[in-house]
Structure formats: C-alpha cells, structure tokens
Amino acid sequence: MTPEFLRQYGLSADPPPSNSLFFQLWNANIAVATSALNTAFIQGIKNGNLDPVKYGAFNVTDAYYCYEGAEDYLVAESQATDPVLRAFLLKKYNSYLKYNQTFTSIWHLRDASGVVPVPVVQAYAQFEEQVASHQLPIYMLITMIPCEFLWYWLGNQLSPAAPGNLYAPWINGNNDPSGAYAMGNFLQTYQQQNPVDVNLALQLYTQAMNFELQNFQAATQ
C-alpha cells in the first residue's frame, strides 16, 4: 500500500475506528491469535531456537498458499463492480506477485506445482478459492485480513527481537500493520454504501484465523 495508491483512492493506513468491523472480527478471534502466539513455531522464532529445517519447510508450504492466493485476488477482482474495490484487489494481486518472486529467488520455487503442501495449507488455499469463486468480492478481502493482521500482531508481540536472534528478519518484517489497516478502513467506507453480512463476515474470518493457527501448529508436528 504505497502512499500514492492510498491518496489516489482516498484510503488510510491509520488504525480503523475501535468499533469498526475490522476490530469486531479481530476481537472475536483474539483467543485464536493467542493460541497462534503460543505455538512451538512462533515461540521458537521468539527464542531463536526453532529448528531451521522446520522453518524452511514452513516457508516452502507457505509458498504454495501465496501462489494460490494471488490467483484468488485476481478472480475476485474480475467480479468486483465497485471501482475502489477492484483497484484494491488488483493492487493486492500485484503485491502477491512481487512477494512470490522471493520464493523463486530464495527458495528456488517456480510455482505451486512443485510444492507438496501439508493438508492444512492445501485446505486453506481451497477454502479461499471457494470464497473468491462463490462469494461477493468484498468477502474475499475480509477472508484475507487474518493473513495480513495476524502476522503483524505476532511480529509486534515478539518485538523487539533479541540481539543475535536468527529469526529477527521474520519478526521485523512482519511488524507493520499498514496494509491490514488500509483493508480495515476501506471496509469501513465500503459498508457505508454497500450491505455487508456481518455474520457471514465473521464466519469466513474465523475460518481463516483457524487455518492460520493450524498452519503454525502443523509446522512443528
């Protein structure tokens, strides 16, 4: 979310209002977030003693999720009629493409076809594909917020990284809420002009949060 993009579409990377749907969904799932924080994977990152092999394996399976997730944004964008929503979804698609290039340069993965994902990652990707294909595009955005905000929250909880922590780049790299906040503020504006089913939003958001938790749990099993 570059400042230029935010200005062009009247978006903000400031924290959304405390009573916004963004924080309603988050507060309803704070227990799931806390469970994720307490997984052996995240605590291993915090303490700098996570098995590097398990960290590497997690990143490879995460590549599968990210390769698949990019296409989900594009599917949702093709169905959106709100011009700002379309621009937002396309921006997210392009940001995923850029991020996915790191899997090629660092992990030497060309695309998802070369990855054997753990079952929870495959199920997570299939869930988001179903949302992108069968729900209104705004619900694709809502479903992706946990991936954006939970990782920031975890990085923030682990900050500052201890001196010499091998995983300091993971902690520091995830300690930025601006992308998630921009999504939350756009959702707030979108709701003023378009109906959003809060119960459906909570159902999808909670499912995504649980997939995130299960993914971290699976990383050390």
N, C-alpha and C positions, 0 to 999 in steps of 0.2 A: 504494500500500500504506500506508494510514493506520495509525497506532499502534493505533487502536481495532479495526480489522479484524484486525491481527496478533494482538492479545490475544484477541479473540473466538475465533479458530481455532487458537490455540497456535502461531503461526508466528513466525519470526525473520528480521530483516533483517541479522543479523550474517553475516560470511563463512562459507560452509559449510566442513565439515572438508576438509583438504587432500587426503584420499584419497576424497572423495565423487565420485559420478558426475558432478556438476556440473563439477568441476575435471578429472576424467579426460577428459571431452569437450572442454573448453576446451584443455587441454594437448596433445591430439591434433591440434588445429587452430591452434596458435599461429603456424605458418608462414603460414596463410591470413590471420590477423589482421595479421601484419606486412606482408604484401603490400597489404592494405587501407590500412594506415597510410601506405605509400609511394606510394599512387596520387596522381595530379596533383590530384584533387579534395580529398583530405584535406590534402595538403601546401599547397594553395592556401588552405585555411581556416587552417592553422597560420601561414602567412606573410602572410595578409591580402591576397593578390593574386589570389584566384580571380575569374574573370570573373563579375560579378553576374548576367548573363543565364543563365549555366550553373548558378549556384546556384539561381536562380529556377525554371529548368526542372526541376532535380532535385527541388525541393520539390513541384512540380506532379505529377510522376510518382510521388513518394513518397506523395502523397495517394491515388492510385489503390490503391497497396499497402495503405495504412492503412484505407481504406474497405472493401476486400475482406477484410482481416484481421479486422476487427471481427466480421463475419458468421461467420468460421471459428471464432472463440471461442464464439459462440452455438451453432453446430452441435455442437461438441464438448461443450459444457455440457449440451445436451439428451440426450446419450447417456451421460453420466457417472452412476455409481451411488454412488461414494464421496462423502459429503456435503461434505467439506472441498474435494475436487477440484472439485465442482460450484460451490461458493461461490467458489473461486479463479478458475475460468474465467469465471463471471458477473462477478466484480469486474474482470477484465481486459477483458471485453466493454464494460462500462460506462466504464472508463477510456479505451478506444479511442474510444467515442462522444464523450466530453468532449474528448479531444485532437483529434478530427476536426472539431470545431466551429471550431478555429483555422484550418483550411483554408478554411472559409466566410468567417470574419471577416477574414482576412489576404489570402487568395488569391482570394476570391470564387468558390469552387468549391462547388456544391451537393452533388454526389455523384460517384461514379466514372464515371458515364456521360458526363460532359463532358470526360474526360481521354483523350488518346491516349498510352498508356504505351509506353515503349521496350520492345523484345521481352523483355529480361531481367526487367523488372518484371512484365510480364504472365505470363511463365513462372513466376516466383517465386510470384505470387499463385495461379496454377493448382496449383502444387505443394502449397502449404499447404491449398488447398481439398480436394485429394485426401487429404491426411493427415487432415484434420478429418472427412471423409466415410467413409474406409475403414480407419482405424487406431483403436485404443483411445484414449480421450480423453487419457490421460497422455502419449501421443506427440505430441499437438498442443502440449502445454505444452513438451515437450522441443524440438520444432521451432522454437518461438518464442523460446527462450532466446538464440540468437545475436543476434537483433534487439535484445534487451534488453541483453545484456552486452557485445557488440562495440562498440556505440555508446558505452557508458560507458567502456570501455577506451580507445577512440580519444580521447574527450574528456579522459580522465585523462592520456594521453600528450602531449596538446597543451597541458595546463595548466602554468603559468598563461598565459593569453592575454597577448600583448604589448600594452602601452598603445596605445590607438588602433586596435586590430585590429577591423575592421568585423565580423568573424565571432566576436567574443568571446561573444555570446549563445549561439551554437551550441556552443562549447567548454564554457562554464559550464553550459549547460542539460543537457548530456549527462554531466556529471561526477558522477553519483550512482548507485551500484551497488545501492541498497537493494531495488529491485524485482526485479532479477535474483537477488540473494542470497536473497530470500524464495522465489523459484521453486526455487532450488537446495536450500534447506533443506526445503521441502515435498517435493521429490523424494526426498530422503534419508529422510524419515519415511514416505513412501508405499511405498518399497522394503521397509521392514521388515514390511509386511503384505501386499504385493501383488507378484507377479512382474513384472519389467521386463526385456525382452530387450535386453541391453547392445549387442549387435551391431546390432540394428535402430535403437536409440537413436543410436549412432554414425553409422550410415548417414544417418539423417534430419538429424541435427545438422550433419554435414559438408556435406550438400547445401545446407542453409540458409546455412551460412557461405560457401560458394562463390557462392551467389546474391548475398549481401551484397557480396562482393568485386567480382563482375561488375557490380553496380549502381553502385558507386563508379567503376569503370573506365569504364562507359558514359557517366557524367555529363560527361566532358570530351572524348569522342570526337566 
